[in-house]
Amino acid sequence: MNVLLPLQVTNGRLAYSPNPSMTIDAFIELLLSTPCGSCSADPEFGFIFNNLKFEIFNEKEGVIYDSSPQDDSTSRLYDKKVSGNSKNLNTFAVDLKKAIEQYENRLTEVSVSMTYLKSQKLIQIVVEGRLVETNAPYKYTTSINLWN
């Protein structure tokens, strides 16, 4: 069952798509654009980047600094890098992979890579996996623009 996002009602019923990839793409976009903690039914739903819009992004090191005041004069460095893939433990790609595995049951063998494109000031995200129903390969590419 592949419900279209945004929700569409046709003849009093939810509209469905015969293409699961299209609905998975829309769900991943929803996951990426939802700030963590904004869904009262499930505060863990969403992705952390929308919670970091006002943090300091160090382009040279590819890391995010905590902008909240600290006891000492230096900002605490976050442990994770923006660029990397879901096989690297200290990247945001790991968090996105976990969120996709938790909330998107139509995908298996999920891998995520994130690359900061300095010249375009974008973070390119590639999600790959396999569709559970057909075992067909799945790939989704998007980019997000933060800290610009």
C-alpha positions in Angstrom: 0.0 0.0 0.0 1.6 3.2 -1.2 -0.3 6.3 0.0 0.6 9.4 -1.8 2.2 12.3 0.1 0.9 14.9 0.4 -2.3 13.1 1.2 -4.8 13.1 -1.6 -8.4 12.1 -1.4 -10.2 10.8 -4.5 -13.9 9.8 -4.3 -13.8 9.9 -0.5 -10.7 7.6 -0.4 -7.0 8.1 0.0 -5.2 8.0 -3.3 -2.5 5.4 -3.8 0.5 5.1 -6.1 1.4 2.0 -8.1 5.0 3.1 -7.8 6.5 2.5 -4.3 9.7 4.5 -5.1 7.7 7.7 -5.6 6.0 7.3 -2.2 9.3 6.4 -0.5 10.9 9.5 -2.0 8.1 11.6 -0.6 8.4 10.0 2.8 12.2 10.6 3.0 11.6 14.2 2.1 9.0 14.4 4.9 11.6 12.8 7.3 14.3 15.2 6.3 12.1 18.3 6.5 10.6 17.5 9.9 12.6 18.8 12.9 13.2 16.3 15.7 10.7 16.8 18.5 8.1 18.6 16.4 5.8 15.6 16.2 4.0 15.2 19.5 2.9 11.6 18.7 6.5 10.6 18.2 9.2 13.1 19.3 12.0 11.1 17.8 10.5 11.4 14.3 12.4 13.7 12.0 16.0 14.6 11.2 18.4 16.7 13.3 19.5 19.2 10.6 16.3 21.2 11.1 17.2 21.6 14.7 20.6 22.9 13.8 19.7 25.9 11.6 21.1 28.4 14.1 24.3 26.5 14.9 27.6 27.5 13.5 28.8 25.4 10.5 32.5 25.2 10.0 32.9 24.5 6.2 36.6 23.8 6.4 36.3 21.0 9.0 32.8 19.9 7.9 31.5 20.1 11.5 28.8 21.9 13.4 29.5 24.0 16.5 27.1 24.4 19.4 26.2 28.1 19.4 24.8 28.0 23.0 26.8 29.8 25.6 29.4 27.6 27.3 31.2 27.9 30.7 34.5 28.3 28.9 35.1 30.7 26.0 35.4 28.0 23.3 32.4 26.3 21.6 32.0 22.6 22.1 32.5 20.7 18.9 29.8 18.3 17.9 31.0 14.7 17.5 29.6 14.2 14.0 30.7 15.3 10.6 28.3 16.5 7.9 30.0 14.6 5.0 30.4 10.9 5.1 28.4 7.7 4.8 26.4 5.4 7.0 29.4 3.1 7.5 31.3 6.0 9.3 30.0 6.1 12.9 30.8 9.8 13.5 28.6 11.2 10.7 25.0 12.5 10.4 24.5 9.9 7.7 24.3 7.2 10.4 21.4 9.1 12.1 19.5 9.4 8.9 20.0 5.7 8.1 18.7 4.7 11.5 15.6 7.0 11.1 14.9 5.5 7.6 15.3 2.0 9.0 13.0 2.8 11.9 10.2 4.5 9.9 10.4 3.2 6.3 9.6 -0.5 6.4 9.4 -0.7 2.6 13.2 -0.5 2.3 15.9 -2.9 3.3 19.7 -2.8 3.1 19.7 1.0 3.5 22.8 3.0 3.1 23.1 6.8 3.2 25.9 9.1 2.0 26.1 12.9 2.6 28.4 15.3 0.9 28.8 19.0 1.6 29.2 20.8 -1.8 31.1 23.9 -0.7 30.8 25.7 -4.0 27.0 25.3 -4.0 26.6 25.5 -0.2 24.4 22.4 -0.4 24.4 19.1 1.4 23.8 16.3 -1.1 22.1 13.2 0.3 22.0 9.8 -1.5 19.8 7.0 0.0 20.2 3.6 -1.5 18.6 0.3 -0.6 16.3 -2.5 -1.9 12.5 -2.5 -2.1 11.2 -5.2 0.3 8.3 -6.2 -2.0 10.3 -6.7 -5.2 14.0 -6.7 -4.1 14.5 -4.1 -6.8 17.3 -1.5 -6.2 16.2 1.8 -4.8 18.1 5.1 -5.1 17.0 8.6 -4.0 19.1 11.8 -4.3 18.3 15.1 -2.8 20.0 18.2 -1.5 19.3 20.5 1.4 20.4 24.0 1.9 21.3 25.0 5.4 23.7 27.5 6.9 23.5 29.8 3.9 
